[in-house]
Amino acid sequence: MAVIDRRYLFSRGWRSAAPIAFLLPGFLLYLLIAVGPSLATAVYSFTDATGIRGIPISWIGFDNYDEFLFRGAASRDNIAALTRTLYFCFFVTTIQFGLGLLLAVVLNQKLKGTKFFRTLFFMPVILGVAIQGLMWKLFLLPRGGPIAEFFSLFGWTSEFLGGQPRQAFAWVIVVQIWANAGITMVIFLAGMQTIPDRLYESARIDGAGGWQLFRNITWPLLTPAINTNLLLNVIGSLQAWQLFLVLIGYRPGTQVLGYLVFAEGFGQTSGSVVTAFRQGYAAAASIGLFILVLLIALATNGFVSRREKKYLG
C-alpha cells in the first residue's frame, strides 16, 4: 500500500489550501474572459440589444430565435446559411484531412528536401487570416491576376470570387484548405514519429508491401493524430467566417453561419446590402452555431473514441 509522505509541502494544515490559492487567479481570469462573455451572450440572445450607446435594451424572450428559424424570408436565408456551413465543413474536413495525411506520408520518407517542403507547406499556417485572404484576392483577380493569366493559356475565363455564388464559395473552400492543411500535416507527422521503425522492419521481412505497411501499421497506430485532426478540422471549419469577410464580403448565396453572426451583430455593408446593428439577434444566431458545433463535435468525439478503443484498447 502506498504511503503518503507527510513532508510533502502541501500535506496538512493551512498549506493544503495553497494549490487552490495558486490556481484561483487563473480560474478567475478564465471566468472573466471565457465563461463571462459566453453567459452574457446567452442573456443578450433574449433581448433586442443593438450595441449602440443610449438605446434602451428590452427583454423579448424567444423572439430572436423565432425570427432566426421560422419567420419569413430571413429565416429561409438563415437555414440556407446553416446548410452552407455544413457543406463547407464536409468538403474542408474531408479534403484537408486527406491532403494533410498524403503530405505527411510523403514527407515522412527519408528523401532529400523533406525539411524544405515541410516548411513550405506549413508556412500558410503562420500567416494571419487577413493576409491569407488578401493574397488570394490578388491571385484571383479576374483581369491580370496570376491564376487568370494561367487559365488564359488554355482559353478559360472565370470571374473567380466575383462570379456565381457557388464558384466564389468553392474558392473560399480552396483557400481554407490551403491555409490549414499544413497544421494537419504536422500533427500527422508528429504521430508518425512515435511509431517504432522495428515494426516496419519486421513487416518488410515478412514480405509486406507499402500499402500493407500503411494499412496494418501506420493507420492503426496513427489513431491519436487522426482523432485530433478530425476534431480540429470539423470544429474549425464550422466556426470559419473570417475568410468569407476578406475574400467576398457580405454577399447573398455565400454566407456561412459564423459570418452571419458577425454581420448582424456589428453591421456589414456590401453594395446595396446593409445589415443593422442587432447584437441580440446575433447572440441568438451564435447560440444556434454553438449548439450546432457542440452536437457535431460530440458525435465526432463519440466516433473517434470508439475507433481509439478498437485499435488501442
Backbone torsions as a table, in degrees:
resi	resn	phi	psi	omega
1	MET	NA	136.7	-178.7
2	ALA	-68.0	140.1	179.6
3	VAL	-109.4	130.5	180.0
4	ILE	-79.4	127.0	178.1
5	ASP	-77.2	113.0	-176.1
6	ARG	-72.3	-10.8	177.3
7	ARG	-82.4	-3.6	178.0
8	TYR	-56.2	138.3	-169.7
9	LEU	-55.9	-38.0	-174.4
10	PHE	-111.1	37.5	-168.9
11	SER	-82.7	-32.7	-172.7
12	ARG	-153.8	166.0	178.3
13	GLY	66.3	-152.5	-178.1
14	TRP	-64.3	-21.1	-179.1
15	ARG	-65.9	-24.4	-179.7
16	SER	-65.1	-19.9	178.4
17	ALA	-87.3	-7.3	-176.6
18	ALA	-60.5	-44.2	178.7
19	PRO	-57.7	-38.8	178.4
20	ILE	-64.6	-40.4	179.4
21	ALA	-64.2	-36.1	178.1
22	PHE	-69.7	-35.7	-178.2
23	LEU	-80.0	-23.9	-172.9
24	LEU	-58.3	-45.9	179.8
25	PRO	-58.7	-43.7	178.3
26	GLY	-64.5	-38.7	178.5
27	PHE	-65.0	-42.8	178.5
28	LEU	-65.1	-37.9	177.4
29	LEU	-64.7	-39.5	177.4
30	TYR	-62.8	-43.1	176.8
31	LEU	-60.7	-38.9	-175.5
32	LEU	-69.8	-45.2	-171.3
33	ILE	-99.9	-10.4	-178.2
34	ALA	-121.9	-61.5	-175.9
35	VAL	-69.0	-42.0	-179.1
36	GLY	-57.2	-55.7	178.1
37	PRO	-59.7	-34.0	179.2
38	SER	-65.7	-43.9	177.4
39	LEU	-66.1	-38.2	178.5
40	ALA	-63.8	-38.5	177.4
41	THR	-61.4	-43.2	179.0
42	ALA	-62.0	-40.6	179.0
43	VAL	-67.8	-45.2	-178.8
44	TYR	-62.2	-26.3	-178.3
45	SER	-65.8	-14.6	178.1
46	PHE	-101.5	15.3	-179.4
47	THR	-125.7	174.1	176.0
48	ASP	-103.5	32.6	-176.8
49	ALA	-58.2	140.3	177.8
50	THR	-110.1	-20.3	-175.7
51	GLY	84.2	0.0	179.3
52	ILE	-95.2	127.4	-176.9
53	ARG	-62.1	136.2	175.9
54	GLY	97.3	-16.9	179.0
55	ILE	-89.8	122.8	-176.6
56	PRO	-66.0	153.9	-179.5
57	ILE	-108.6	130.3	-179.8
58	SER	-117.6	147.8	177.5
59	TRP	-82.9	122.2	-176.5
60	ILE	-122.1	9.3	176.4
61	GLY	66.1	-132.0	-174.9
62	PHE	-92.3	15.6	-177.5
63	ASP	-60.0	-39.4	179.2
64	ASN	-62.4	-42.3	179.6
65	TYR	-66.9	-40.1	178.9
66	ASP	-63.5	-44.5	179.1
67	GLU	-65.6	-40.1	-177.1
68	PHE	-64.8	-38.2	-171.9
69	LEU	-103.1	-28.2	-166.4
70	PHE	-129.1	-11.4	-167.5
71	ARG	-106.0	111.4	168.1
72	GLY	70.8	-163.1	-176.1
73	ALA	-67.5	-32.5	-179.4
74	ALA	-60.9	-38.8	-179.7
75	SER	-65.8	-35.4	177.6
76	ARG	-66.4	-38.6	176.1
77	ASP	-65.2	-37.6	179.5
78	ASN	-67.4	-41.8	177.3
79	ILE	-64.6	-37.1	176.5
80	ALA	-64.1	-39.7	177.1
81	ALA	-65.2	-37.3	176.8
82	LEU	-63.6	-44.7	178.2
83	THR	-63.3	-40.7	179.0
84	ARG	-63.5	-36.7	177.3
85	THR	-61.8	-41.0	178.8
86	LEU	-67.4	-40.3	175.4
87	TYR	-60.3	-46.4	-179.2
88	PHE	-59.9	-44.9	179.1
89	CYS	-61.0	-44.8	-177.0
90	PHE	-63.5	-51.3	-175.3
91	PHE	-69.5	-42.0	179.6
92	VAL	-64.3	-45.8	-177.1
93	THR	-63.4	-48.9	-176.1
94	THR	-66.9	-46.3	-177.1
95	ILE	-71.4	-44.7	-179.5
96	GLN	-64.0	-40.7	178.4
97	PHE	-62.3	-49.3	-179.1
98	GLY	-65.3	-42.3	-179.5
99	LEU	-66.5	-43.0	178.5
100	GLY	-61.9	-39.5	178.4
101	LEU	-67.0	-42.7	179.1
102	LEU	-61.6	-47.2	179.1
103	LEU	-61.4	-40.6	-179.5
104	ALA	-65.1	-42.2	179.5
105	VAL	-62.8	-44.9	-178.7
106	VAL	-67.0	-44.7	-175.1
107	LEU	-82.6	-1.5	173.3
108	ASN	-87.5	-7.3	178.0
109	GLN	-75.9	156.2	179.2
110	LYS	-85.9	73.4	-178.6
111	LEU	-117.8	159.6	177.7
112	LYS	-70.7	140.1	175.3
113	GLY	84.7	5.6	-177.8
114	THR	-64.3	-37.4	179.2
115	LYS	-64.4	-39.1	178.8
116	PHE	-63.0	-46.0	-176.9
117	PHE	-72.1	-32.2	173.9
118	ARG	-60.1	-45.2	178.6
119	THR	-64.0	-42.6	-178.0
120	LEU	-60.9	-46.1	-177.3
121	PHE	-74.3	-23.2	179.9
122	PHE	-86.0	-21.0	-174.5
123	MET	-53.5	-41.2	179.9
124	PRO	-58.1	-26.5	-177.1
125	VAL	-64.2	-34.7	-174.6
126	ILE	-82.0	-8.2	177.3
127	LEU	-81.6	146.4	175.3
128	GLY	-70.4	159.7	-178.6
129	VAL	-60.4	-38.7	-179.6
130	ALA	-62.3	-42.3	179.6
131	ILE	-68.7	-41.4	177.1
132	GLN	-57.6	-47.6	-178.2
133	GLY	-65.8	-43.1	-178.9
134	LEU	-66.6	-36.9	176.4
135	MET	-59.6	-48.7	-177.8
136	TRP	-71.5	-28.1	176.2
137	LYS	-64.2	-38.0	175.7
138	LEU	-70.2	-41.5	178.9
139	PHE	-61.5	-34.4	-172.6
140	LEU	-98.1	15.3	174.7
141	LEU	-57.5	127.2	-176.8
142	PRO	-69.9	-17.9	178.7
143	ARG	-122.2	102.5	176.2
144	GLY	92.0	-3.8	177.4
145	GLY	-71.6	153.0	-177.5
146	PRO	-56.0	-42.3	-178.3
147	ILE	-71.8	-35.5	176.3
148	ALA	-63.7	-40.3	177.8
149	GLU	-64.7	-39.1	177.9
150	PHE	-64.7	-43.9	178.7
151	PHE	-61.7	-35.2	-177.5
152	SER	-64.6	-23.3	177.4
153	LEU	-63.4	-26.5	-179.5
154	PHE	-105.2	7.2	179.8
155	GLY	78.0	17.7	180.0
156	TRP	-95.1	148.2	173.7
157	THR	-132.4	149.4	-179.6
158	SER	-157.5	145.5	174.2
159	GLU	-87.9	-5.4	177.7
160	PHE	52.7	-117.8	-176.4
161	LEU	-68.1	-21.2	-179.2
162	GLY	-95.2	3.1	-177.9
163	GLY	-83.2	-150.0	179.4
164	GLN	-62.4	149.8	-178.4
165	PRO	-52.5	-39.5	-179.4
166	ARG	-64.7	-39.0	179.5
167	GLN	-66.2	-45.5	178.5
168	ALA	-62.4	-41.7	179.2
169	PHE	-61.2	-41.9	179.5
170	ALA	-63.1	-38.0	179.3
171	TRP	-68.0	-33.5	175.8
172	VAL	-65.2	-37.7	175.4
173	ILE	-60.0	-43.7	179.1
174	VAL	-59.8	-46.4	-178.0
175	VAL	-66.5	-40.1	178.8
176	GLN	-60.4	-43.1	179.6
177	ILE	-66.9	-44.9	178.5
178	TRP	-57.9	-40.0	-175.1
179	ALA	-72.0	-26.9	-171.0
180	ASN	-121.8	-3.8	179.5
181	ALA	-62.8	-28.6	-178.2
182	GLY	-62.4	-41.3	-179.0
183	ILE	-71.2	-34.5	174.8
184	THR	-62.1	-43.9	178.2
185	MET	-60.1	-44.9	-177.3
186	VAL	-64.4	-41.0	178.6
187	ILE	-63.7	-41.3	176.3
188	PHE	-65.0	-41.2	178.4
189	LEU	-61.7	-42.1	178.0
190	ALA	-61.3	-40.1	177.5
191	GLY	-65.4	-38.1	-179.7
192	MET	-67.7	-28.9	179.6
193	GLN	-67.6	-19.9	-178.3
194	THR	-86.5	-8.3	-178.8
195	ILE	-84.7	121.7	-176.9
196	PRO	-63.9	138.5	178.9
197	ASP	-64.3	-28.1	-176.6
198	ARG	-63.4	-26.9	177.4
199	LEU	-66.1	-43.2	177.9
200	TYR	-66.2	-40.7	-179.4
201	GLU	-63.7	-42.3	178.7
202	SER	-64.1	-40.9	-179.8
203	ALA	-67.1	-37.8	178.0
204	ARG	-65.6	-38.0	177.2
205	ILE	-61.5	-34.7	178.7
206	ASP	-80.3	0.1	175.4
207	GLY	94.5	14.7	-179.2
208	ALA	-72.4	140.0	176.9
209	GLY	-92.0	-177.0	-176.8
210	GLY	-60.0	-45.7	-179.2
211	TRP	-66.0	-39.6	178.7
212	GLN	-65.8	-37.2	176.4
213	LEU	-61.9	-43.2	-178.9
214	PHE	-68.2	-46.0	-174.5
215	ARG	-69.2	-38.9	-172.2
216	ASN	-98.8	-16.8	-179.8
217	ILE	-119.8	-59.6	-174.3
218	THR	-63.1	-51.0	-174.5
219	TRP	-62.8	-48.2	178.5
220	PRO	-65.1	-42.4	-176.3
221	LEU	-78.1	-9.7	176.7
222	LEU	-89.3	8.1	-174.5
223	THR	-53.3	-47.3	178.9
224	PRO	-58.8	-41.5	178.6
225	ALA	-68.2	-38.2	178.0
226	ILE	-61.8	-46.4	-179.6
227	ASN	-62.3	-44.2	-179.9
228	THR	-61.8	-48.2	-178.4
229	ASN	-64.5	-40.1	-178.9
230	LEU	-62.9	-45.4	179.4
231	LEU	-65.3	-45.1	-179.9
232	LEU	-63.4	-41.6	-179.1
233	ASN	-66.7	-42.5	-179.4
234	VAL	-64.7	-51.7	-176.9
235	ILE	-65.9	-43.5	-179.2
236	GLY	-62.3	-41.1	-178.6
237	SER	-73.7	-30.9	176.6
238	LEU	-68.2	-32.6	-176.9
239	GLN	-92.4	-5.4	-174.6
240	ALA	-66.5	136.6	173.6
241	TRP	-156.7	-20.1	-173.8
242	GLN	-63.3	-39.4	179.9
243	LEU	-64.1	-34.3	176.6
244	PHE	-63.2	-40.2	178.7
245	LEU	-62.7	-46.5	-175.0
246	VAL	-74.8	-40.1	-171.9
247	LEU	-83.1	-45.9	-172.1
248	ILE	-128.1	-9.8	177.5
249	GLY	69.0	-168.7	-178.0
250	TYR	-79.5	101.3	-173.8
251	ARG	-136.2	125.6	-179.6
252	PRO	-55.8	139.3	178.0
253	GLY	88.4	-0.7	-179.3
254	THR	-127.3	-14.1	-173.1
255	GLN	-68.7	143.1	167.9
256	VAL	-105.9	171.6	-171.3
257	LEU	-64.0	-38.7	179.8
258	GLY	-62.0	-39.8	179.5
259	TYR	-70.9	-33.3	177.5
260	LEU	-62.0	-39.9	177.6
261	VAL	-60.4	-47.4	180.0
262	PHE	-62.9	-46.2	-175.5
263	ALA	-64.2	-42.1	-179.3
264	GLU	-72.3	-34.4	-175.3
265	GLY	-79.3	-33.8	-173.0
266	PHE	-120.6	5.7	177.4
267	GLY	75.3	121.8	-179.0
268	GLN	-136.3	130.6	-179.2
269	THR	-119.5	133.9	176.2
270	SER	-148.0	105.9	-178.0
271	GLY	64.7	-120.6	-179.1
272	SER	-92.0	-0.3	-176.9
273	VAL	-95.0	120.2	-179.5
274	VAL	-129.5	128.7	175.2
275	THR	-109.1	146.8	-177.7
276	ALA	-84.6	169.0	173.1
277	PHE	-82.2	98.2	-178.9
278	ARG	-125.8	78.4	-173.0
279	GLN	-74.8	-26.2	173.7
280	GLY	-66.4	-44.5	178.2
281	TYR	-64.6	-42.1	178.6
282	ALA	-64.0	-36.1	177.6
283	ALA	-63.2	-40.7	177.1
284	ALA	-63.4	-41.4	177.7
285	ALA	-63.7	-38.6	-179.8
286	SER	-68.7	-33.3	174.9
287	ILE	-65.9	-39.6	175.0
288	GLY	-60.6	-42.5	177.3
289	LEU	-64.3	-40.3	178.3
290	PHE	-60.1	-44.5	-179.8
291	ILE	-64.6	-40.8	178.3
292	LEU	-61.0	-48.7	179.8
293	VAL	-62.2	-42.5	-178.5
294	LEU	-61.5	-47.4	-177.7
295	LEU	-64.0	-45.7	-178.7
296	ILE	-69.1	-38.1	178.3
297	ALA	-64.9	-40.0	178.3
298	LEU	-65.4	-41.4	177.8
299	ALA	-64.1	-42.8	178.5
300	THR	-65.0	-41.8	179.5
301	ASN	-64.1	-38.3	176.1
302	GLY	-62.6	-40.6	178.7
303	PHE	-64.4	-48.3	-177.1
304	VAL	-69.6	-30.1	177.8
305	SER	-66.6	-42.7	176.9
306	ARG	-64.0	-39.5	179.3
307	ARG	-65.6	-41.3	179.0
308	GLU	-64.1	-39.7	178.4
309	LYS	-65.5	-36.1	180.0
310	LYS	-64.9	-46.1	-174.0
311	TYR	-88.7	-34.5	-173.1
312	LEU	-111.2	-8.4	179.1
313	GLY	79.2	NA	NA
